[in-house]
Amino acid sequence: AEAEALAEADLSALTELSLSGFALSATGASALANCDQLRGLDRLQLPYCTFADGGFAALVSGTAFAGVEHLDLRGCELTDADLEALARSRAFPVLAHIELDDNAALTAKGARAL
């Protein structure tokens, strides 16, 4: 609910967004990832967020993060399959830096996907 409300606010001047510790469902993640007002972001920080019910897939399927160069996903309980989805995604075409610390389930397989 919070992510949907955030996506409805005037955020067009933002270049950085930090949502630490949020629980993002597919609906919330999709609302953010497709929010036209977030197209100016160059830094997206989602440390210790959890993604339920397809939330991460929705995040990496959106169109709003094309300018994001720095993505912080520390402690998000990501899996190798999540990183594979990110690697296949076109949502972050200029991504230059990604933080993945504290994702205990990640292995070399996920890293190779990137």
C-alpha atoms as a printed R data frame, in Angstrom:
    type eleno elety resid chain resno      x       y       z
1   ATOM     1    CA   ALA     A     1  0.000   0.000   0.000
2   ATOM     2    CA   GLU     A     2  2.825   2.406   0.820
3   ATOM     3    CA   ALA     A     3  4.591   1.754  -2.505
4   ATOM     4    CA   GLU     A     4  1.398   2.413  -4.441
5   ATOM     5    CA   ALA     A     5  0.856   5.690  -2.554
6   ATOM     6    CA   LEU     A     6  4.462   6.702  -3.185
7   ATOM     7    CA   ALA     A     7  4.034   6.032  -6.905
8   ATOM     8    CA   GLU     A     8  1.129   8.503  -6.967
9   ATOM     9    CA   ALA     A     9  3.112  11.396  -5.427
10  ATOM    10    CA   ASP     A    10  4.952  14.053  -7.456
11  ATOM    11    CA   LEU     A    11  8.441  12.571  -7.615
12  ATOM    12    CA   SER     A    12  9.581  13.935 -10.947
13  ATOM    13    CA   ALA     A    13 12.543  15.863  -9.476
14  ATOM    14    CA   LEU     A    14 14.020  12.887  -7.596
15  ATOM    15    CA   THR     A    15 17.377  11.481  -8.648
16  ATOM    16    CA   GLU     A    16 17.724   9.095  -5.693
17  ATOM    17    CA   LEU     A    17 15.149   6.952  -3.908
18  ATOM    18    CA   SER     A    18 15.806   4.939  -0.758
19  ATOM    19    CA   LEU     A    19 13.208   2.538   0.642
20  ATOM    20    CA   SER     A    20 14.962   0.586   3.345
21  ATOM    21    CA   GLY     A    21 13.147  -2.362   4.874
22  ATOM    22    CA   PHE     A    22  9.946  -2.201   2.829
23  ATOM    23    CA   ALA     A    23  7.908  -5.317   2.043
24  ATOM    24    CA   LEU     A    24  7.177  -5.095  -1.669
25  ATOM    25    CA   SER     A    25  4.508  -7.262  -3.242
26  ATOM    26    CA   ALA     A    26  4.167  -7.603  -6.995
27  ATOM    27    CA   THR     A    27  1.554  -4.833  -6.941
28  ATOM    28    CA   GLY     A    28  3.765  -2.409  -4.999
29  ATOM    29    CA   ALA     A    29  6.942  -3.203  -6.928
30  ATOM    30    CA   SER     A    30  5.106  -2.855 -10.233
31  ATOM    31    CA   ALA     A    31  3.642   0.497  -9.177
32  ATOM    32    CA   LEU     A    32  7.154   1.798  -8.492
33  ATOM    33    CA   ALA     A    33  8.815   0.172 -11.482
34  ATOM    34    CA   ASN     A    34  6.277   1.662 -13.878
35  ATOM    35    CA   CYS     A    35  5.924   5.105 -12.278
36  ATOM    36    CA   ASP     A    36  6.783   7.610 -14.997
37  ATOM    37    CA   GLN     A    37  7.731  10.186 -12.355
38  ATOM    38    CA   LEU     A    38 10.692   8.021 -11.297
39  ATOM    39    CA   ARG     A    39 12.358   8.143 -14.708
40  ATOM    40    CA   GLY     A    40 14.850  10.724 -13.399
41  ATOM    41    CA   LEU     A    41 16.366   8.334 -10.851
42  ATOM    42    CA   ASP     A    42 20.018   7.459 -11.159
43  ATOM    43    CA   ARG     A    43 20.237   5.723  -7.780
44  ATOM    44    CA   LEU     A    44 17.749   3.231  -6.334
45  ATOM    45    CA   GLN     A    45 18.362   1.941  -2.828
46  ATOM    46    CA   LEU     A    46 16.220  -0.933  -1.574
47  ATOM    47    CA   PRO     A    47 18.340  -2.377   1.246
48  ATOM    48    CA   TYR     A    48 16.668  -5.002   3.412
49  ATOM    49    CA   CYS     A    49 13.457  -4.907   1.414
50  ATOM    50    CA   THR     A    50 11.589  -8.145   0.964
51  ATOM    51    CA   PHE     A    51  9.863  -9.122  -2.250
52  ATOM    52    CA   ALA     A    52  6.789 -11.344  -1.955
53  ATOM    53    CA   ASP     A    53  4.459 -12.878  -4.500
54  ATOM    54    CA   GLY     A    54  6.512 -12.011  -7.567
55  ATOM    55    CA   GLY     A    55  7.652  -8.636  -6.266
56  ATOM    56    CA   PHE     A    56 11.215  -8.882  -7.560
57  ATOM    57    CA   ALA     A    57 10.037 -10.045 -10.991
58  ATOM    58    CA   ALA     A    58  7.705  -7.036 -11.102
59  ATOM    59    CA   LEU     A    59 10.542  -4.705 -10.102
60  ATOM    60    CA   VAL     A    60 12.791  -5.880 -12.931
61  ATOM    61    CA   SER     A    61  9.968  -5.823 -15.473
62  ATOM    62    CA   GLY     A    62  9.203  -2.128 -15.191
63  ATOM    63    CA   THR     A    63 10.065   0.815 -17.404
64  ATOM    64    CA   ALA     A    64 10.832   3.602 -14.911
65  ATOM    65    CA   PHE     A    65 14.402   2.685 -13.958
66  ATOM    66    CA   ALA     A    66 16.145   3.099 -17.309
67  ATOM    67    CA   GLY     A    67 18.439   5.793 -15.874
68  ATOM    68    CA   VAL     A    68 19.428   3.947 -12.698
69  ATOM    69    CA   GLU     A    69 23.196   3.483 -12.522
70  ATOM    70    CA   HIS     A    70 23.429   2.372  -8.863
71  ATOM    71    CA   LEU     A    71 21.158  -0.305  -7.387
72  ATOM    72    CA   ASP     A    72 21.340  -1.289  -3.715
73  ATOM    73    CA   LEU     A    73 19.790  -4.680  -2.957
74  ATOM    74    CA   ARG     A    74 21.667  -5.479   0.263
75  ATOM    75    CA   GLY     A    75 19.878  -7.916   2.551
76  ATOM    76    CA   CYS     A    76 16.892  -8.487   0.262
77  ATOM    77    CA   GLU     A    77 16.965 -12.278   0.576
78  ATOM    78    CA   LEU     A    78 17.573 -12.611  -3.165
79  ATOM    79    CA   THR     A    79 18.175 -15.918  -4.892
80  ATOM    80    CA   ASP     A    80 20.185 -16.923  -7.933
81  ATOM    81    CA   ALA     A    81 16.901 -16.985  -9.877
82  ATOM    82    CA   ASP     A    82 16.331 -13.332  -8.931
83  ATOM    83    CA   LEU     A    83 19.737 -12.350 -10.292
84  ATOM    84    CA   GLU     A    84 19.075 -14.339 -13.443
85  ATOM    85    CA   ALA     A    85 15.807 -12.399 -13.864
86  ATOM    86    CA   LEU     A    86 17.692  -9.132 -13.343
87  ATOM    87    CA   ALA     A    87 20.288 -10.132 -15.936
88  ATOM    88    CA   ARG     A    88 17.565 -10.934 -18.507
89  ATOM    89    CA   SER     A    89 15.700  -7.731 -17.722
90  ATOM    90    CA   ARG     A    90 15.854  -4.562 -19.777
91  ATOM    91    CA   ALA     A    91 14.738  -2.463 -16.825
92  ATOM    92    CA   PHE     A    92 18.254  -1.250 -15.886
93  ATOM    93    CA   PRO     A    93 20.132  -0.662 -19.173
94  ATOM    94    CA   VAL     A    94 22.769   1.698 -17.697
95  ATOM    95    CA   LEU     A    95 23.316  -0.117 -14.394
96  ATOM    96    CA   ALA     A    96 26.974   0.275 -13.448
97  ATOM    97    CA   HIS     A    97 26.998  -0.628  -9.733
98  ATOM    98    CA   ILE     A    98 24.986  -3.136  -7.745
99  ATOM    99    CA   GLU     A    99 25.231  -3.895  -4.019
100 ATOM   100    CA   LEU     A   100 24.302  -7.444  -3.023
101 ATOM   101    CA   ASP     A   101 25.833  -7.899   0.443
102 ATOM   102    CA   ASP     A   102 23.836  -9.891   3.014
103 ATOM   103    CA   ASN     A   103 21.987 -12.065   0.503
104 ATOM   104    CA   ALA     A   104 22.972 -15.423   1.966
105 ATOM   105    CA   ALA     A   105 21.224 -17.537  -0.682
106 ATOM   106    CA   LEU     A   106 23.257 -16.091  -3.566
107 ATOM   107    CA   THR     A   107 25.927 -18.313  -5.091
108 ATOM   108    CA   ALA     A   108 28.466 -18.036  -7.884
109 ATOM   109    CA   LYS     A   109 25.701 -19.115 -10.287
110 ATOM   110    CA   GLY     A   110 23.773 -15.915  -9.599
111 ATOM   111    CA   ALA     A   111 26.887 -13.782  -9.883
112 ATOM   112    CA   ARG     A   112 27.756 -15.362 -13.242
113 ATOM   113    CA   ALA     A   113 24.293 -14.449 -14.526
114 ATOM   114    CA   LEU     A   114 25.119 -10.785 -14.084
